[in-house]
Amino acid sequence: MPVIESKLDTRDATFAANRVAMAALVADLRATIAAIEEGGGAAAREKHVARGKLLPRDRVRALIDPGSPFLELSQLAAHGMYGDTIAAAGSSPASGGCRAASA
């Protein structure tokens, strides 16, 4: 297979500016996802747990095998809509590994 050679100059000022801008965007994205993972704020979480219920991500973690890969999809669904009152649009599609329990 032929090797693809890059002509990108990582010492160029444009590259450095783009790297800084991308790092800021990634930090903002991570902060937004962390806020979404709070699931509506501390009060909503406490109310849910006080009812004896597991939080959605905790339910998923209980279902998948320990150490198996886990990929949460659509954390940003409905982000910026409805006054940001519905974390992840009230859904938590995900993919993770689990084995069938033996009887």
PyMOL commands that set and color helices and strands:
alter all, ss='L'
color gray80, all
select helices_A, chain A and resi 13-37+42-50+56-63+82-84+87-90
alter helices_A, ss='H'
color red, helices_A
select strands_A, chain A and resi 70-72+94-96
alter strands_A, ss='S'
color yellow, strands_A
deselect
rebuild
show_as cartoon
